[in-house]
Amino acid sequence: MAEQDKKQIPLRISSKLYAQIAAWAEDDFRSLNGQIEYLLTECVKQRKKNGSPQPQNLDEGIDLDIE
């Protein structure tokens, strides 16, 4: 998708999730928008690969505390 083809969308997420994604983006040297786009792209690739948006055990044993 060319830069001019990108669509803007409103996104409402919790402040805890925002902080975690922002920290992750900083670790990966990306902007927050870039990190969200990366995460969404990886989820779509995973879904195309195996028909599931994520591995079944993705969050086992991890307390994300984001709700």
N, C-alpha and C positions, 0 to 999 in steps of 0.2 A: 504494500500500500504506500503510495507516494505521500510525502509530508502534507501536501495540500488536500489529500483525500481523508485525512484523519478527522474524526467526528468528536465533538466535545459532548460529554455526558455528565449530568450531576451524579455525584456519588455520596451517599450518606453511610458513614461507618463510625463505630464507636471511637472515642478518643484513645482508648487503650490499643485498639487495633491500628489506628492511625500512627500512634507512637511506635509500635513494633515495626510496622512497614517502613516508616521513616528511618528508623535505626538500621534496618536491613538495607535500605537503599543507600544509606551513608557507607555502610560496610562494603557494599558492592560498587561504590563510586557512581551511583545513578541518582537521577532526580526522583522525587516521589512518584511523579507521573510515569517516568520511565520504569520504575520498579513495578508499579501496578500493571503497566502494559506487559512487562516481561512475565509476571505471574499469570496473567490471563492467557497470554500466548502459550506458556508451558502447559497450562491446564487443557487448552484446546488441542494441543499436540498429543497429550496423553490420552484424551478422549478419542481422538481419531485413531490412535495406535491400538487401543484395546477396548474401546467402547465404554470405558468408565472414566469419569472426570478425575479420579484420583485412586491411588491404591487403597484397598480396603483398610489397611492397618496404618494409614498415614499418621493419625494422631494418637495411636495407642501409647500410653505411658507418658504423654506430653501434656502438661498442664499449661495451656496457652493463656488462661485467665483473661479472655477477651470479651466475654459476654457481659 
